[in-house]
């Protein structure tokens, strides 16, 4: 377990850095934590896998100002992590929220992204249902008031779950600060979507693995497929459901292994000037 401080927003952010070799940064879903990728990390020997708790999530600091929860803010967490570790380029990937943050990072700093792994992005077709569902969730949390805060307080004092990382990740969600959770949701709803910049997407030259799931109203498979078509070096993979790669991370690792070799197989010039 390690931390660093975001140099602009002065937020303490937590990350897990394991392995050696070419770096892969993985980003979790909304309100979850980096622990959801622990088992996947173990299935990628020979790679330096870095799991980041984005601002407001997991063990990272949890401000309650919605204006701190923007795509620009989240993507800066990734770049500041790379700067902190002295990494010039990495493959950046994520799930749901993390997928959108990976896209935002590539749009803002394409020279720092060797490749993209985008699973379950929330894009145009999912925008309206996501706004409805998460707005209702924010209202429910706010209406819960003391009850929600009391339940969170009790759960935080239960013994930590460390043997099964997925259970630990669920505990991270259950113990979220209600005010922080509402701020995250409000901030993201006000931020739009990073993929609204279609000309920017068409200019991204790094290889991209885009994963879509069937029967998912928020992470619509046709959106993921279209994103793979927009990206010049995009490749689309279809999963059977949201649960497939959570229950069977070895299936995701089977796609990631060859993709990472492809991403690092051809030299890309570095242009680190702003």
N, C-alpha and C positions, 0 to 999 in steps of 0.2 A: 504494500500500500504506500502510495506517495502522493504528494500534493505540490501544487505551485500556485502562485498568485497571478491572476490576470493583470497585466501591467496598466491597463486603461481603466477597467471597471473595479479593480481592487477586490475581486472575488477569489476566494480560495477554492480551487478545483482539484478533484481527486482523480487519480488514474492508476491503472495497473499495467506495468510494462514487463513482459516476459518473453523469453526467447532471444534469438540473435538472427541477424541477416537483414533482409530488406523489409522495411516496416509496413505494417497494415494497421490502420486505425479503425476501430469499429465503434459505432454510435448506437445507442439503445433507442427504444420507442418512448412515446410520450408518457411521463410519470413513472417510467420504469428506471432501471439502473444498468450499469455495465455488467452486472452479475449474470444477466441473461445470455451473455456470450462466453461464459467461462468454459463450458463444455466444448464449444466450437473451437476456442483457442487451443485446447489440448489436442485437437485433431489436425492441427496445422504445424507439424514439426518442421523445423528448418526455416521458420519465419519469425520475425519479431512482431508479435501481436500486442497492440496497445489498446486497452479498453478505457474509455474516458467517460466519466460521469459529467454530463453537460450541466451548466449552471441550473440550479433549482432542483437537481435530481441526485439520487443516490447519496453519497457521502460528501458531495460538493456543497458549497454555500448556497443558501436558498433565500435570495432577496424577495421582497414582496412588492416590488415596483414593476408593473406590467411593461413599462417602457424598456426594461432590460431584457425582455424576452422577445427578441426579433431575430429574423434569419441572419442579419448582420452580426448581432451579438453572439448567437450560437456558433456561426462559422468562425468568428474571431476566437472562440474557445479552442477550436481545432488548430488554427494557425499559431496561437500562443503556445499550445502544447508542443507543436513541432519546433517552435523557436526555443522553448525551454529545454527540449531534449537535443537540440542541435541537429535536427533532421531537415534536410533541404527539400526532399520529396518523399511522399508516401502514397500508397493506395489508401483511399478513404472510402469507407462504406458504412451503411447503417440500415436500420429497420424502421419503417414508418416515419416518425419524427426524425430519426437518425438518417434515413434515406434523403429526406428533404434538406437536412443540414449538409449532407455530403454534396448535394447538388449546389446549394448556396455557396459552399466552400469552393467548389470548382469554378463557379461563375465569378466569384470575387478574386480568387487566387489560382488561376489555372496552372501557373508555373509550379505550384507546390503539390499538385495532384498528379501522381503517376498513373493512376487509374481510379475508376469509380465502381463501387458495388452498391446497387440501389435496389433494396427489397421493400416491396409494399409502399411505394411513395403515395402520398396524398396529392392528387393532381386535380385537373379541372372537373371531371365527373364526380369526384368525391368531395369537392369543395362545399357544396350546399349541405349534404348530409352530415359532413364533419362539423360544420358550423352549428347545425341544429343540435347534434348530439352533445358536443362539448359545451355549448352554451347552456344546455339543460343540466349538464353535469356541474358546471360552475354554480348555477343557481341552487342546485341541490346541496352542494357543499356549503354555500353561504347560509342556506336556510337551516342546515344542521347545527350551526353555531357551536354551542358548548358541548353538545352531544358528540359531534365529530371530533372536536379538540380533545374531549375526554377519552374517547376510544383510541385516538392516536397516542395519547399519553400512556395509556395502559399497554398498548402493543409494543411501544418502545422499551418498556421495562421487562418484557418477556426475554428469556434467554435467546441469544442470536442463533440463527440457523446457518450453519456453514457447510454441512456435509452435502446437502443438495442445493446447488446454486440457484436453481429455478425457484425453490421455496424461499431462499434468501431474497431473490428479486421480488417475489410477491410481497414479502414483508416490507421491502423498501417502499413499494407502492402504498401499502396499508398504513405506513407510518409517515407519509408525506405531511408536511405542514399544510393545513387547509388553506391558509392565506397565500402560501407560495403556489399551491396547485391552481388556485383561482387566478393568480397573477400570470402564471404561465399560459393558461388557456386564453385569458383576455388578450395578452400580448400577441399570441400567435394569430388569433382571429383578426386582430387589427393589422397584421403584417402582410396579408395576402399570401401568394405562393411564389417561391423562388422561380418556378418554371414559367411564370408569366413572361419572362425574358426569353422568348423563343429565338430571336437572332443570336443571343448569347449562347444558347444551347447548341445551335448549329455551328458555332465557332470552336467548340471544345474538341480537341484533337486526341485526348487520352482515351484508351480503351475503356468501355463501360459494360458491366454485366448488370442487366436490369431483370429483376425477378418479379413476376406477377402471380397473384393467387386467384383462383376461381371463387365465385360466390362470396365476394367481399364488397359491400356497398361503400365502404370508406376508401379502400385501396383498390380501385377498379382496375381489373386486369387489362381492359382495352387502353386505359390511360398509360399503364406501364409499357404496353406493346408500342403505343405511339411514341412514347419517350425514347424507346430503343431505336425507333426509326428516325427520330430527329437528331440523335447524337451520331456524328459521323462514323464512329467506331463502336456503336452500340450493338449489343447482342441480347436477345430476349430469351429467358428461361421461364417456363410455366411450372408452378408448384400446385399440388392438388388442393391445398388449403393453408390457412394461416398456421395451423399446427404442425404441418409436415416437417419443416426444418427445426421446429422447437423440440418435437419428440424424437426426431431422427437427424441430429446435427451432422452426422456423417454424410448424409445426402447433400447437404449444402457444402460441406468440405470437399466433396467429390467434384463440384463445379468450381469452387474457389481455387483449388490447387492448380489446375491447368490455366485458369484465368490469371493468377498471379505470375505464373511463368511467362505468359504472353505479355502482361503489362511491363515486366522488367526485362523482357527479351530483346527489345530494340532500344537503342540509346535515344533519349530525348534531351535536346539542349536545355540547359538551365538558364532561365532569365529571371533573376531574383530582384531586379529593379522594380520599384512600384510603378 
